[in-house]
Amino acid sequence: LAAAFHAVPEQTRALWVTRTTLTSSESIKQMVAAAEAGGFNTLLVQVRARGDAYYAGTIEPRASELAARPSFDPLATVIEQAHAAGLQVHAWVAVNLVSSSVSMPASRDHVIYRAPEWLMVPRELAAEMKKIDLRSPAYIGRLARWTRANAEQVEGLYTSPLHPAAQDHTAAVIGEIATNYAIDGVHLDYVRFPNDDFDYSPSAIEQFKSSVLPDLNDAERLDVAAREVLDPAAYPNLFPARWSDFRRSRLTSLVIKIRTAVKAARPSAVFSAAVVPDAQQAFDARLQDWRGWIDQSLLDVICPMAYTAETELFERQIAAARAYAGSQPVWAGIGAYQLSPSQTLSHIAAARTLGAAGIILFSYEALAAPPNTSGSVSELGRAAFGTAPE
């Protein structure tokens, strides 16, 4: 029976549930009831939001929003209530995005303070950051200021998969969740670079340099050493294709480490990732090779974030993902936050027609926000799926 319960439902009807709902048992209860009444069968709950824990963990600090309720365990509460209602629960984790740049983490145990050398740096700051002492507050301060000034292109501070130790940390965090909770799946988010202009941190460039040096002859070494005096990004700039490959392969190795940790702890857990819907754009601009992840069987489910209001574009993106995924299930990520109920329903219908194995709506909170209520989520679900849950 347990094995059957963990199997991917025939058709996944999921909601992304953000951390704002996880701050009280009352709001969780209301959310689970609304999802059940709407015929949804899967909840993706945001338990690692920004390098913090909406669960009882030992590796990262507890979310500051839970400070007033030290004994409350949001993830345990969701699992207990959702499983009682016949709903599956997947732990949704932000992988590389670990901090806002506007409100910095309060806890000194946060990863940005414990390991600033793991933070991604944009190309524009490569020379400047090399001169700042990693352990001085000025290092994170400068990075945060730049990030705030460039909020339209980067959401916050990211850890870099170029560091094996950073990979190990992230895999340990997610592995602990899979070990300690009866989750039905793990869902990766922000398993990407903000854009192609990251990670130019001093230690990341050193990692790349170490991988390139053995292949250079003496003349080339002298040449690049001379260039490096003037340009700390000399290696990435001289070997751009290899630099992109290096970053992509390190991101893939992070996915491998996380999958290994999750499956060791909970073999039946469904391992999924939210990805940039255009595979080539994901590969080039975000260094996210999700086609390669499918080819290597690293993901059980691919979730393209097809957040568009244009029906034709949505259909193209889902059809392309389906075509590439082959027998691998695709859950269509629908940006319901920017759609009318009728548009959301037409996107759901289109995804099903195209053979998607499921849909995920972003997000429960957007659908229930005033003037709507949690009842609006149930109404939408009933309209989409009919009243009889599978």
Buried (B, 14 or more C-beta within 10 A) or exposed (E): EEEEEBEBBEBBBBBBBBBEBBBBBEBBBBBBBBBBBBBBBBBBBBBBBBBBBBBBBEBBBBBBBBEEEEEBBBBBBBBBBBBEBEBBBBBBBBBBBBBBBEEBBEBEBBBBBBBBBBBBBBBEBBBEBBEBEBEEEEBBEBBBEBBEEBEEEBBBBBBBBBBEEBBBBBBBBBBBBBEBBBBBBBBBBBBBBBBBBBBBBBBBBBBBBEBBEEEBEEEEEEBBEEBBEEBBBBBBBBBEEBBBBBBBBBBBBBBBBBBEBBBEBBEBBBBBBBBBBBBEEBBBBBBBBBBBBBEEEBBBBBBBBBBBEEEEEBBBBBBBBBEBBEEBBBBBBBBBBEBEBEBBBBBBEBBBEBEBBBBBBBBBBBBBEEEBBBBBBBBBBBBBBEEEBE
